[in-house]
Amino acid sequence: MGTKALNFKMDEADILDMKQVAAVFNMSITDLVKRAVSEYIAELKRDPFYRLTVNVEEASVEESEDILEEIEGLSDDDLTIAATERIIV
């Protein structure tokens, strides 16, 4: 997989904070940001909303609202994936 550049804007105080932390650990800001983003993405992927909607390609606003209402009422036990089955049509 190739590498691409990405530009984004941040508050100056946050940039200074990142520079200080990166310097203490002798790492580049790029490495610091890449690690932080990777950890945050992993956290988001564990979120029940992501886990239940990642395979939904298209849903109407009403369908999305119904899904969210159902998710809010589920416990952690309800959200445990017991089995996976894929049916190709």
PDB file of N, CA, C and O in Angstrom, chain B, residues numbered from 101:
ATOM      1  N   MET B 101       0.857  -1.171   0.000  1.00  0.00           N
ATOM      2  CA  MET B 101       0.000   0.000   0.000  1.00  0.00           C
ATOM      3  C   MET B 101       0.897   1.226   0.000  1.00  0.00           C
ATOM      4  O   MET B 101       1.899   1.275   0.714  1.00  0.00           O
ATOM      5  N   GLY B 102       0.532   2.217  -0.806  1.00  0.00           N
ATOM      6  CA  GLY B 102       1.312   3.438  -0.910  1.00  0.00           C
ATOM      7  C   GLY B 102       1.058   4.394   0.233  1.00  0.00           C
ATOM      8  O   GLY B 102       0.133   4.220   1.026  1.00  0.00           O
ATOM      9  N   THR B 103       1.890   5.393   0.296  1.00  0.00           N
ATOM     10  CA  THR B 103       1.759   6.427   1.311  1.00  0.00           C
ATOM     11  C   THR B 103       1.306   7.712   0.649  1.00  0.00           C
ATOM     12  O   THR B 103       1.801   8.072  -0.419  1.00  0.00           O
ATOM     13  N   LYS B 104       0.371   8.403   1.272  1.00  0.00           N
ATOM     14  CA  LYS B 104      -0.128   9.668   0.759  1.00  0.00           C
ATOM     15  C   LYS B 104       0.000  10.724   1.834  1.00  0.00           C
ATOM     16  O   LYS B 104      -0.001  10.418   3.026  1.00  0.00           O
ATOM     17  N   ALA B 105       0.110  11.962   1.408  1.00  0.00           N
ATOM     18  CA  ALA B 105       0.187  13.088   2.342  1.00  0.00           C
ATOM     19  C   ALA B 105      -1.211  13.595   2.643  1.00  0.00           C
ATOM     20  O   ALA B 105      -2.108  13.516   1.804  1.00  0.00           O
ATOM     21  N   LEU B 106      -1.386  14.119   3.851  1.00  0.00           N
ATOM     22  CA  LEU B 106      -2.662  14.668   4.281  1.00  0.00           C
ATOM     23  C   LEU B 106      -2.382  15.952   5.047  1.00  0.00           C
ATOM     24  O   LEU B 106      -1.550  15.965   5.955  1.00  0.00           O
ATOM     25  N   ASN B 107      -3.058  17.013   4.695  1.00  0.00           N
ATOM     26  CA  ASN B 107      -2.920  18.287   5.407  1.00  0.00           C
ATOM     27  C   ASN B 107      -4.179  18.527   6.225  1.00  0.00           C
ATOM     28  O   ASN B 107      -5.287  18.288   5.744  1.00  0.00           O
ATOM     29  N   PHE B 108      -4.019  18.998   7.453  1.00  0.00           N
ATOM     30  CA  PHE B 108      -5.160  19.368   8.270  1.00  0.00           C
ATOM     31  C   PHE B 108      -4.749  20.478   9.215  1.00  0.00           C
ATOM     32  O   PHE B 108      -3.566  20.663   9.499  1.00  0.00           O
ATOM     33  N   LYS B 109      -5.722  21.204   9.694  1.00  0.00           N
ATOM     34  CA  LYS B 109      -5.465  22.328  10.583  1.00  0.00           C
ATOM     35  C   LYS B 109      -5.815  21.943  12.008  1.00  0.00           C
ATOM     36  O   LYS B 109      -6.789  21.233  12.260  1.00  0.00           O
ATOM     37  N   MET B 110      -4.996  22.428  12.937  1.00  0.00           N
ATOM     38  CA  MET B 110      -5.229  22.183  14.359  1.00  0.00           C
ATOM     39  C   MET B 110      -4.949  23.466  15.122  1.00  0.00           C
ATOM     40  O   MET B 110      -4.271  24.371  14.635  1.00  0.00           O
ATOM     41  N   ASP B 111      -5.483  23.515  16.314  1.00  0.00           N
ATOM     42  CA  ASP B 111      -5.213  24.623  17.204  1.00  0.00           C
ATOM     43  C   ASP B 111      -3.713  24.665  17.502  1.00  0.00           C
ATOM     44  O   ASP B 111      -3.077  23.626  17.680  1.00  0.00           O
ATOM     45  N   GLU B 112      -3.159  25.874  17.554  1.00  0.00           N
ATOM     46  CA  GLU B 112      -1.720  26.036  17.765  1.00  0.00           C
ATOM     47  C   GLU B 112      -1.256  25.416  19.088  1.00  0.00           C
ATOM     48  O   GLU B 112      -0.168  24.844  19.154  1.00  0.00           O
ATOM     49  N   ALA B 113      -2.056  25.524  20.113  1.00  0.00           N
ATOM     50  CA  ALA B 113      -1.694  24.948  21.414  1.00  0.00           C
ATOM     51  C   ALA B 113      -1.610  23.427  21.325  1.00  0.00           C
ATOM     52  O   ALA B 113      -0.733  22.821  21.941  1.00  0.00           O
ATOM     53  N   ASP B 114      -2.510  22.805  20.568  1.00  0.00           N
ATOM     54  CA  ASP B 114      -2.472  21.351  20.412  1.00  0.00           C
ATOM     55  C   ASP B 114      -1.222  20.919  19.643  1.00  0.00           C
ATOM     56  O   ASP B 114      -0.619  19.893  19.960  1.00  0.00           O
ATOM     57  N   ILE B 115      -0.837  21.695  18.641  1.00  0.00           N
ATOM     58  CA  ILE B 115       0.373  21.384  17.877  1.00  0.00           C
ATOM     59  C   ILE B 115       1.609  21.478  18.770  1.00  0.00           C
ATOM     60  O   ILE B 115       2.488  20.618  18.715  1.00  0.00           O
ATOM     61  N   LEU B 116       1.670  22.515  19.582  1.00  0.00           N
ATOM     62  CA  LEU B 116       2.788  22.669  20.509  1.00  0.00           C
ATOM     63  C   LEU B 116       2.841  21.499  21.485  1.00  0.00           C
ATOM     64  O   LEU B 116       3.917  20.979  21.782  1.00  0.00           O
ATOM     65  N   ASP B 117       1.688  21.093  21.978  1.00  0.00           N
ATOM     66  CA  ASP B 117       1.605  19.956  22.893  1.00  0.00           C
ATOM     67  C   ASP B 117       2.119  18.680  22.222  1.00  0.00           C
ATOM     68  O   ASP B 117       2.870  17.913  22.824  1.00  0.00           O
ATOM     69  N   MET B 118       1.709  18.461  20.973  1.00  0.00           N
ATOM     70  CA  MET B 118       2.181  17.281  20.238  1.00  0.00           C
ATOM     71  C   MET B 118       3.690  17.317  20.059  1.00  0.00           C
ATOM     72  O   MET B 118       4.362  16.300  20.232  1.00  0.00           O
ATOM     73  N   LYS B 119       4.227  18.486  19.711  1.00  0.00           N
ATOM     74  CA  LYS B 119       5.672  18.618  19.531  1.00  0.00           C
ATOM     75  C   LYS B 119       6.425  18.279  20.813  1.00  0.00           C
ATOM     76  O   LYS B 119       7.446  17.592  20.777  1.00  0.00           O
ATOM     77  N   GLN B 120       5.922  18.757  21.930  1.00  0.00           N
ATOM     78  CA  GLN B 120       6.582  18.490  23.205  1.00  0.00           C
ATOM     79  C   GLN B 120       6.551  17.007  23.553  1.00  0.00           C
ATOM     80  O   GLN B 120       7.560  16.437  23.967  1.00  0.00           O
ATOM     81  N   VAL B 121       5.393  16.392  23.385  1.00  0.00           N
ATOM     82  CA  VAL B 121       5.268  14.961  23.702  1.00  0.00           C
ATOM     83  C   VAL B 121       6.150  14.137  22.768  1.00  0.00           C
ATOM     84  O   VAL B 121       6.842  13.223  23.218  1.00  0.00           O
ATOM     85  N   ALA B 122       6.131  14.449  21.477  1.00  0.00           N
ATOM     86  CA  ALA B 122       6.945  13.712  20.506  1.00  0.00           C
ATOM     87  C   ALA B 122       8.427  13.847  20.834  1.00  0.00           C
ATOM     88  O   ALA B 122       9.179  12.879  20.725  1.00  0.00           O
ATOM     89  N   ALA B 123       8.848  15.040  21.232  1.00  0.00           N
ATOM     90  CA  ALA B 123      10.260  15.258  21.561  1.00  0.00           C
ATOM     91  C   ALA B 123      10.686  14.428  22.773  1.00  0.00           C
ATOM     92  O   ALA B 123      11.778  13.861  22.789  1.00  0.00           O
ATOM     93  N   VAL B 124       9.829  14.361  23.774  1.00  0.00           N
ATOM     94  CA  VAL B 124      10.152  13.582  24.972  1.00  0.00           C
ATOM     95  C   VAL B 124      10.369  12.104  24.623  1.00  0.00           C
ATOM     96  O   VAL B 124      11.258  11.452  25.172  1.00  0.00           O
ATOM     97  N   PHE B 125       9.552  11.588  23.710  1.00  0.00           N
ATOM     98  CA  PHE B 125       9.642  10.181  23.335  1.00  0.00           C
ATOM     99  C   PHE B 125      10.504   9.956  22.098  1.00  0.00           C
ATOM    100  O   PHE B 125      10.538   8.857  21.545  1.00  0.00           O
ATOM    101  N   ASN B 126      11.208  11.021  21.663  1.00  0.00           N
ATOM    102  CA  ASN B 126      12.126  10.940  20.526  1.00  0.00           C
ATOM    103  C   ASN B 126      11.449  10.336  19.290  1.00  0.00           C
ATOM    104  O   ASN B 126      11.971   9.415  18.662  1.00  0.00           O
ATOM    105  N   MET B 127      10.290  10.874  18.965  1.00  0.00           N
ATOM    106  CA  MET B 127       9.560  10.409  17.803  1.00  0.00           C
ATOM    107  C   MET B 127       9.089  11.619  16.990  1.00  0.00           C
ATOM    108  O   MET B 127       9.030  12.737  17.501  1.00  0.00           O
ATOM    109  N   SER B 128       8.761  11.380  15.736  1.00  0.00           N
ATOM    110  CA  SER B 128       8.275  12.471  14.898  1.00  0.00           C
ATOM    111  C   SER B 128       6.796  12.737  15.203  1.00  0.00           C
ATOM    112  O   SER B 128       6.092  11.877  15.733  1.00  0.00           O
ATOM    113  N   ILE B 129       6.352  13.925  14.863  1.00  0.00           N
ATOM    114  CA  ILE B 129       4.930  14.250  15.034  1.00  0.00           C
ATOM    115  C   ILE B 129       4.089  13.349  14.136  1.00  0.00           C
ATOM    116  O   ILE B 129       2.986  12.946  14.505  1.00  0.00           O
ATOM    117  N   THR B 130       4.618  13.037  12.955  1.00  0.00           N
ATOM    118  CA  THR B 130       3.894  12.137  12.044  1.00  0.00           C
ATOM    119  C   THR B 130       3.635  10.792  12.710  1.00  0.00           C
ATOM    120  O   THR B 130       2.519  10.276  12.667  1.00  0.00           O
ATOM    121  N   ASP B 131       4.677  10.223  13.331  1.00  0.00           N
ATOM    122  CA  ASP B 131       4.498   8.932  14.010  1.00  0.00           C
ATOM    123  C   ASP B 131       3.513   9.043  15.172  1.00  0.00           C
ATOM    124  O   ASP B 131       2.694   8.151  15.392  1.00  0.00           O
ATOM    125  N   LEU B 132       3.605  10.142  15.908  1.00  0.00           N
ATOM    126  CA  LEU B 132       2.686  10.361  17.029  1.00  0.00           C
ATOM    127  C   LEU B 132       1.235  10.412  16.545  1.00  0.00           C
ATOM    128  O   LEU B 132       0.359   9.773  17.127  1.00  0.00           O
ATOM    129  N   VAL B 133       0.989  11.171  15.482  1.00  0.00           N
ATOM    130  CA  VAL B 133      -0.370  11.306  14.942  1.00  0.00           C
ATOM    131  C   VAL B 133      -0.852   9.984  14.369  1.00  0.00           C
ATOM    132  O   VAL B 133      -1.998   9.596  14.593  1.00  0.00           O
ATOM    133  N   LYS B 134       0.011   9.281  13.626  1.00  0.00           N
ATOM    134  CA  LYS B 134      -0.383   7.996  13.045  1.00  0.00           C
ATOM    135  C   LYS B 134      -0.786   6.993  14.126  1.00  0.00           C
ATOM    136  O   LYS B 134      -1.783   6.286  13.981  1.00  0.00           O
ATOM    137  N   ARG B 135      -0.015   6.934  15.204  1.00  0.00           N
ATOM    138  CA  ARG B 135      -0.348   6.004  16.291  1.00  0.00           C
ATOM    139  C   ARG B 135      -1.647   6.396  16.982  1.00  0.00           C
ATOM    140  O   ARG B 135      -2.479   5.544  17.293  1.00  0.00           O
ATOM    141  N   ALA B 136      -1.814   7.698  17.220  1.00  0.00           N
ATOM    142  CA  ALA B 136      -3.033   8.169  17.885  1.00  0.00           C
ATOM    143  C   ALA B 136      -4.263   7.890  17.021  1.00  0.00           C
ATOM    144  O   ALA B 136      -5.292   7.444  17.528  1.00  0.00           O
ATOM    145  N   VAL B 137      -4.155   8.152  15.726  1.00  0.00           N
ATOM    146  CA  VAL B 137      -5.286   7.914  14.821  1.00  0.00           C
ATOM    147  C   VAL B 137      -5.594   6.425  14.740  1.00  0.00           C
ATOM    148  O   VAL B 137      -6.762   6.036  14.748  1.00  0.00           O
ATOM    149  N   SER B 138      -4.569   5.593  14.661  1.00  0.00           N
ATOM    150  CA  SER B 138      -4.792   4.140  14.603  1.00  0.00           C
ATOM    151  C   SER B 138      -5.524   3.639  15.843  1.00  0.00           C
ATOM    152  O   SER B 138      -6.443   2.826  15.744  1.00  0.00           O
ATOM    153  N   GLU B 139      -5.112   4.127  17.006  1.00  0.00           N
ATOM    154  CA  GLU B 139      -5.773   3.714  18.251  1.00  0.00           C
ATOM    155  C   GLU B 139      -7.219   4.209  18.298  1.00  0.00           C
ATOM    156  O   GLU B 139      -8.107   3.490  18.756  1.00  0.00           O
ATOM    157  N   TYR B 140      -7.455   5.431  17.826  1.00  0.00           N
ATOM    158  CA  TYR B 140      -8.811   5.980  17.844  1.00  0.00           C
ATOM    159  C   TYR B 140      -9.710   5.233  16.865  1.00  0.00           C
ATOM    160  O   TYR B 140     -10.869   4.959  17.175  1.00  0.00           O
ATOM    161  N   ILE B 141      -9.193   4.904  15.699  1.00  0.00           N
ATOM    162  CA  ILE B 141      -9.980   4.142  14.724  1.00  0.00           C
ATOM    163  C   ILE B 141     -10.329   2.765  15.288  1.00  0.00           C
ATOM    164  O   ILE B 141     -11.457   2.298  15.131  1.00  0.00           O
ATOM    165  N   ALA B 142      -9.376   2.122  15.937  1.00  0.00           N
ATOM    166  CA  ALA B 142      -9.655   0.814  16.555  1.00  0.00           C
ATOM    167  C   ALA B 142     -10.754   0.941  17.598  1.00  0.00           C
ATOM    168  O   ALA B 142     -11.623   0.075  17.695  1.00  0.00           O
ATOM    169  N   GLU B 143     -10.722   2.017  18.379  1.00  0.00           N
ATOM    170  CA  GLU B 143     -11.771   2.259  19.389  1.00  0.00           C
ATOM    171  C   GLU B 143     -13.131   2.457  18.719  1.00  0.00           C
ATOM    172  O   GLU B 143     -14.131   1.895  19.165  1.00  0.00           O
ATOM    173  N   LEU B 144     -13.169   3.252  17.652  1.00  0.00           N
ATOM    174  CA  LEU B 144     -14.434   3.481  16.950  1.00  0.00           C
ATOM    175  C   LEU B 144     -14.981   2.196  16.345  1.00  0.00           C
ATOM    176  O   LEU B 144     -16.194   1.987  16.325  1.00  0.00           O
ATOM    177  N   LYS B 145     -14.107   1.345  15.857  1.00  0.00           N
ATOM    178  CA  LYS B 145     -14.561   0.089  15.258  1.00  0.00           C
ATOM    179  C   LYS B 145     -15.143  -0.869  16.283  1.00  0.00           C
ATOM    180  O   LYS B 145     -15.884  -1.783  15.921  1.00  0.00           O
ATOM    181  N   ARG B 146     -14.821  -0.676  17.557  1.00  0.00           N
ATOM    182  CA  ARG B 146     -15.427  -1.495  18.616  1.00  0.00           C
ATOM    183  C   ARG B 146     -16.793  -0.968  19.035  1.00  0.00           C
ATOM    184  O   ARG B 146     -17.524  -1.648  19.755  1.00  0.00           O
ATOM    185  N   ASP B 147     -17.143   0.229  18.594  1.00  0.00           N
ATOM    186  CA  ASP B 147     -18.416   0.845  18.956  1.00  0.00           C
ATOM    187  C   ASP B 147     -19.576   0.033  18.370  1.00  0.00           C
ATOM    188  O   ASP B 147     -19.519  -0.371  17.209  1.00  0.00           O
ATOM    189  N   PRO B 148     -20.614  -0.206  19.153  1.00  0.00           N
ATOM    190  CA  PRO B 148     -21.755  -0.994  18.662  1.00  0.00           C
ATOM    191  C   PRO B 148     -22.374  -0.421  17.386  1.00  0.00           C
ATOM    192  O   PRO B 148     -22.778  -1.190  16.513  1.00  0.00           O
ATOM    193  N   PHE B 149     -22.457   0.877  17.255  1.00  0.00           N
ATOM    194  CA  PHE B 149     -23.048   1.466  16.047  1.00  0.00           C
ATOM    195  C   PHE B 149     -22.247   1.060  14.824  1.00  0.00           C
ATOM    196  O   PHE B 149     -22.820   0.656  13.812  1.00  0.00           O
ATOM    197  N   TYR B 150     -20.941   1.162  14.906  1.00  0.00           N
ATOM    198  CA  TYR B 150     -20.094   0.768  13.764  1.00  0.00           C
ATOM    199  C   TYR B 150     -20.257  -0.709  13.461  1.00  0.00           C
ATOM    200  O   TYR B 150     -20.448  -1.105  12.311  1.00  0.00           O
ATOM    201  N   ARG B 151     -20.177  -1.528  14.519  1.00  0.00           N
ATOM    202  CA  ARG B 151     -20.255  -2.971  14.319  1.00  0.00           C
ATOM    203  C   ARG B 151     -21.570  -3.401  13.689  1.00  0.00           C
ATOM    204  O   ARG B 151     -21.605  -4.366  12.926  1.00  0.00           O
ATOM    205  N   LEU B 152     -22.645  -2.700  13.999  1.00  0.00           N
ATOM    206  CA  LEU B 152     -23.944  -3.098  13.460  1.00  0.00           C
ATOM    207  C   LEU B 152     -24.265  -2.463  12.116  1.00  0.00           C
ATOM    208  O   LEU B 152     -25.173  -2.929  11.427  1.00  0.00           O
ATOM    209  N   THR B 153     -23.561  -1.431  11.728  1.00  0.00           N
ATOM    210  CA  THR B 153     -23.898  -0.749  10.478  1.00  0.00           C
ATOM    211  C   THR B 153     -22.806  -0.803   9.429  1.00  0.00           C
ATOM    212  O   THR B 153     -23.023  -0.336   8.311  1.00  0.00           O
ATOM    213  N   VAL B 154     -21.648  -1.348   9.737  1.00  0.00           N
ATOM    214  CA  VAL B 154     -20.527  -1.349   8.798  1.00  0.00           C
ATOM    215  C   VAL B 154     -20.872  -2.060   7.494  1.00  0.00           C
ATOM    216  O   VAL B 154     -20.364  -1.676   6.440  1.00  0.00           O
ATOM    217  N   ASN B 155     -21.701  -3.062   7.535  1.00  0.00           N
ATOM    218  CA  ASN B 155     -22.040  -3.815   6.328  1.00  0.00           C
ATOM    219  C   ASN B 155     -23.317  -3.331   5.654  1.00  0.00           C
ATOM    220  O   ASN B 155     -23.761  -3.923   4.670  1.00  0.00           O
ATOM    221  N   VAL B 156     -23.910  -2.260   6.177  1.00  0.00           N
ATOM    222  CA  VAL B 156     -25.115  -1.703   5.567  1.00  0.00           C
ATOM    223  C   VAL B 156     -24.672  -0.674   4.538  1.00  0.00           C
ATOM    224  O   VAL B 156     -24.159   0.388   4.892  1.00  0.00           O
ATOM    225  N   GLU B 157     -24.871  -0.990   3.272  1.00  0.00           N
ATOM    226  CA  GLU B 157     -24.385  -0.095   2.225  1.00  0.00           C
ATOM    227  C   GLU B 157     -25.268   1.141   2.064  1.00  0.00           C
ATOM    228  O   GLU B 157     -24.755   2.254   1.947  1.00  0.00           O
ATOM    229  N   GLU B 158     -26.552   0.962   2.058  1.00  0.00           N
ATOM    230  CA  GLU B 158     -27.454   2.098   1.899  1.00  0.00           C
ATOM    231  C   GLU B 158     -28.638   1.922   2.840  1.00  0.00           C
ATOM    232  O   GLU B 158     -29.237   0.849   2.911  1.00  0.00           O
ATOM    233  N   ALA B 159     -28.961   2.977   3.551  1.00  0.00           N
ATOM    234  CA  ALA B 159     -30.122   2.956   4.432  1.00  0.00           C
ATOM    235  C   ALA B 159     -30.761   4.333   4.390  1.00  0.00           C
ATOM    236  O   ALA B 159     -30.070   5.350   4.339  1.00  0.00           O
ATOM    237  N   SER B 160     -32.082   4.353   4.413  1.00  0.00           N
ATOM    238  CA  SER B 160     -32.789   5.630   4.425  1.00  0.00           C
ATOM    239  C   SER B 160     -32.654   6.267   5.802  1.00  0.00           C
ATOM    240  O   SER B 160     -32.177   5.630   6.741  1.00  0.00           O
ATOM    241  N   VAL B 161     -33.067   7.508   5.918  1.00  0.00           N
ATOM    242  CA  VAL B 161     -33.026   8.206   7.201  1.00  0.00           C
ATOM    243  C   VAL B 161     -33.880   7.466   8.222  1.00  0.00           C
ATOM    244  O   VAL B 161     -33.478   7.310   9.375  1.00  0.00           O
ATOM    245  N   GLU B 162     -35.054   7.011   7.800  1.00  0.00           N
ATOM    246  CA  GLU B 162     -35.951   6.293   8.704  1.00  0.00           C
ATOM    247  C   GLU B 162     -35.326   4.976   9.161  1.00  0.00           C
ATOM    248  O   GLU B 162     -35.411   4.618  10.336  1.00  0.00           O
ATOM    249  N   GLU B 163     -34.694   4.254   8.224  1.00  0.00           N
ATOM    250  CA  GLU B 163     -34.052   2.991   8.579  1.00  0.00           C
ATOM    251  C   GLU B 163     -32.897   3.234   9.560  1.00  0.00           C
ATOM    252  O   GLU B 163     -32.714   2.480  10.515  1.00  0.00           O
ATOM    253  N   SER B 164     -32.132   4.285   9.312  1.00  0.00           N
ATOM    254  CA  SER B 164     -31.018   4.619  10.210  1.00  0.00           C
ATOM    255  C   SER B 164     -31.524   4.957  11.603  1.00  0.00           C
ATOM    256  O   SER B 164     -30.931   4.533  12.594  1.00  0.00           O
ATOM    257  N   GLU B 165     -32.606   5.712  11.692  1.00  0.00           N
ATOM    258  CA  GLU B 165     -33.184   6.053  12.994  1.00  0.00           C
ATOM    259  C   GLU B 165     -33.675   4.807  13.714  1.00  0.00           C
ATOM    260  O   GLU B 165     -33.488   4.669  14.923  1.00  0.00           O
ATOM    261  N   ASP B 166     -34.305   3.898  12.974  1.00  0.00           N
ATOM    262  CA  ASP B 166     -34.766   2.638  13.569  1.00  0.00           C
ATOM    263  C   ASP B 166     -33.590   1.832  14.113  1.00  0.00           C
ATOM    264  O   ASP B 166     -33.663   1.280  15.211  1.00  0.00           O
ATOM    265  N   ILE B 167     -32.509   1.768  13.343  1.00  0.00           N
ATOM    266  CA  ILE B 167     -31.319   1.030  13.777  1.00  0.00           C
ATOM    267  C   ILE B 167     -30.767   1.641  15.060  1.00  0.00           C
ATOM    268  O   ILE B 167     -30.439   0.920  16.002  1.00  0.00           O
ATOM    269  N   LEU B 168     -30.665   2.972  15.100  1.00  0.00           N
ATOM    270  CA  LEU B 168     -30.121   3.643  16.281  1.00  0.00           C
ATOM    271  C   LEU B 168     -30.998   3.416  17.510  1.00  0.00           C
ATOM    272  O   LEU B 168     -30.481   3.224  18.611  1.00  0.00           O
ATOM    273  N   GLU B 169     -32.304   3.436  17.333  1.00  0.00           N
ATOM    274  CA  GLU B 169     -33.211   3.178  18.460  1.00  0.00           C
ATOM    275  C   GLU B 169     -33.006   1.763  19.000  1.00  0.00           C
ATOM    276  O   GLU B 169     -32.995   1.550  20.212  1.00  0.00           O
ATOM    277  N   GLU B 170     -32.845   0.806  18.095  1.00  0.00           N
ATOM    278  CA  GLU B 170     -32.626  -0.577  18.515  1.00  0.00           C
ATOM    279  C   GLU B 170     -31.288  -0.720  19.244  1.00  0.00           C
ATOM    280  O   GLU B 170     -31.200  -1.420  20.253  1.00  0.00           O
ATOM    281  N   ILE B 171     -30.257  -0.061  18.734  1.00  0.00           N
ATOM    282  CA  ILE B 171     -28.930  -0.141  19.345  1.00  0.00           C
ATOM    283  C   ILE B 171     -28.948   0.403  20.760  1.00  0.00           C
ATOM    284  O   ILE B 171     -28.350  -0.187  21.660  1.00  0.00           O
ATOM    285  N   GLU B 172     -29.625   1.521  20.966  1.00  0.00           N
ATOM    286  CA  GLU B 172     -29.662   2.152  22.284  1.00  0.00           C
ATOM    287  C   GLU B 172     -30.266   1.236  23.348  1.00  0.00           C
ATOM    288  O   GLU B 172     -29.932   1.350  24.527  1.00  0.00           O
ATOM    289  N   GLY B 173     -31.150   0.332  22.937  1.00  0.00           N
ATOM    290  CA  GLY B 173     -31.801  -0.551  23.895  1.00  0.00           C
ATOM    291  C   GLY B 173     -31.055  -1.847  24.163  1.00  0.00           C
ATOM    292  O   GLY B 173     -31.512  -2.661  24.965  1.00  0.00           O
ATOM    293  N   LEU B 174     -29.908  -2.058  23.506  1.00  0.00           N
ATOM    294  CA  LEU B 174     -29.176  -3.311  23.651  1.00  0.00           C
ATOM    295  C   LEU B 174     -28.147  -3.242  24.770  1.00  0.00           C
ATOM    296  O   LEU B 174     -27.563  -2.190  25.029  1.00  0.00           O
ATOM    297  N   SER B 175     -27.936  -4.371  25.425  1.00  0.00           N
ATOM    298  CA  SER B 175     -26.890  -4.467  26.456  1.00  0.00           C
ATOM    299  C   SER B 175     -25.603  -4.956  25.792  1.00  0.00           C
ATOM    300  O   SER B 175     -25.607  -5.315  24.615  1.00  0.00           O
ATOM    301  N   ASP B 176     -24.506  -4.969  26.548  1.00  0.00           N
ATOM    302  CA  ASP B 176     -23.244  -5.481  26.013  1.00  0.00           C
ATOM    303  C   ASP B 176     -23.367  -6.949  25.631  1.00  0.00           C
ATOM    304  O   ASP B 176     -22.779  -7.388  24.642  1.00  0.00           O
ATOM    305  N   ASP B 177     -24.131  -7.709  26.411  1.00  0.00           N
ATOM    306  CA  ASP B 177     -24.344  -9.123  26.079  1.00  0.00           C
ATOM    307  C   ASP B 177     -25.087  -9.263  24.757  1.00  0.00           C
ATOM    308  O   ASP B 177     -24.794 -10.157  23.963  1.00  0.00           O
ATOM    309  N   ASP B 178     -26.052  -8.373  24.525  1.00  0.00           N
ATOM    310  CA  ASP B 178     -26.797  -8.409  23.269  1.00  0.00           C
ATOM    311  C   ASP B 178     -25.893  -8.120  22.074  1.00  0.00           C
ATOM    312  O   ASP B 178     -26.120  -8.621  20.972  1.00  0.00           O
ATOM    313  N   LEU B 179     -24.868  -7.308  22.306  1.00  0.00           N
ATOM    314  CA  LEU B 179     -24.002  -6.882  21.212  1.00  0.00           C
ATOM    315  C   LEU B 179     -22.846  -7.837  20.933  1.00  0.00           C
ATOM    316  O   LEU B 179     -22.088  -7.622  19.988  1.00  0.00           O
ATOM    317  N   THR B 180     -22.700  -8.878  21.733  1.00  0.00           N
ATOM    318  CA  THR B 180     -21.642  -9.849  21.500  1.00  0.00           C
ATOM    319  C   THR B 180     -21.983 -10.661  20.262  1.00  0.00           C
ATOM    320  O   THR B 180     -23.079 -11.210  20.144  1.00  0.00           O
ATOM    321  N   ILE B 181     -21.033 -10.730  19.345  1.00  0.00           N
ATOM    322  CA  ILE B 181     -21.254 -11.475  18.105  1.00  0.00           C
ATOM    323  C   ILE B 181     -21.003 -12.951  18.390  1.00  0.00           C
ATOM    324  O   ILE B 181     -19.884 -13.349  18.714  1.00  0.00           O
ATOM    325  N   ALA B 182     -22.045 -13.751  18.268  1.00  0.00           N
ATOM    326  CA  ALA B 182     -21.941 -15.179  18.566  1.00  0.00           C
ATOM    327  C   ALA B 182     -21.572 -15.972  17.318  1.00  0.00           C
ATOM    328  O   ALA B 182     -20.877 -16.983  17.416  1.00  0.00           O
ATOM    329  N   ALA B 183     -22.022 -15.532  16.155  1.00  0.00           N
ATOM    330  CA  ALA B 183     -21.735 -16.227  14.923  1.00  0.00           C
ATOM    331  C   ALA B 183     -21.904 -15.264  13.751  1.00  0.00           C
ATOM    332  O   ALA B 183     -22.629 -14.274  13.845  1.00  0.00           O
ATOM    333  N   THR B 184     -21.240 -15.562  12.671  1.00  0.00           N
ATOM    334  CA  THR B 184     -21.350 -14.750  11.463  1.00  0.00           C
ATOM    335  C   THR B 184     -21.659 -15.653  10.298  1.00  0.00           C
ATOM    336  O   THR B 184     -21.063 -16.720  10.144  1.00  0.00           O
ATOM    337  N   GLU B 185     -22.595 -15.219   9.480  1.00  0.00           N
ATOM    338  CA  GLU B 185     -22.946 -15.990   8.299  1.00  0.00           C
ATOM    339  C   GLU B 185     -23.159 -15.008   7.165  1.00  0.00           C
ATOM    340  O   GLU B 185     -23.857 -14.007   7.328  1.00  0.00           O
ATOM    341  N   ARG B 186     -22.566 -15.285   6.022  1.00  0.00           N
ATOM    342  CA  ARG B 186     -22.706 -14.407   4.869  1.00  0.00           C
ATOM    343  C   ARG B 186     -23.415 -15.175   3.772  1.00  0.00           C
ATOM    344  O   ARG B 186     -23.018 -16.285   3.416  1.00  0.00           O
ATOM    345  N   ILE B 187     -24.462 -14.581   3.243  1.00  0.00           N
ATOM    346  CA  ILE B 187     -25.223 -15.187   2.165  1.00  0.00           C
ATOM    347  C   ILE B 187     -25.073 -14.299   0.947  1.00  0.00           C
ATOM    348  O   ILE B 187     -25.442 -13.125   0.984  1.00  0.00           O
ATOM    349  N   ILE B 188     -24.537 -14.842  -0.126  1.00  0.00           N
ATOM    350  CA  ILE B 188     -24.341 -14.084  -1.358  1.00  0.00           C
ATOM    351  C   ILE B 188     -25.503 -14.374  -2.282  1.00  0.00           C
ATOM    352  O   ILE B 188     -25.788 -15.531  -2.593  1.00  0.00           O
ATOM    353  N   VAL B 189     -26.171 -13.325  -2.718  1.00  0.00           N
ATOM    354  CA  VAL B 189     -27.344 -13.472  -3.587  1.00  0.00           C
ATOM    355  C   VAL B 189     -26.977 -13.080  -4.991  1.00  0.00           C
ATOM    356  O   VAL B 189     -27.821 -13.130  -5.886  1.00  0.00           O
TER     357      VAL B 189
END
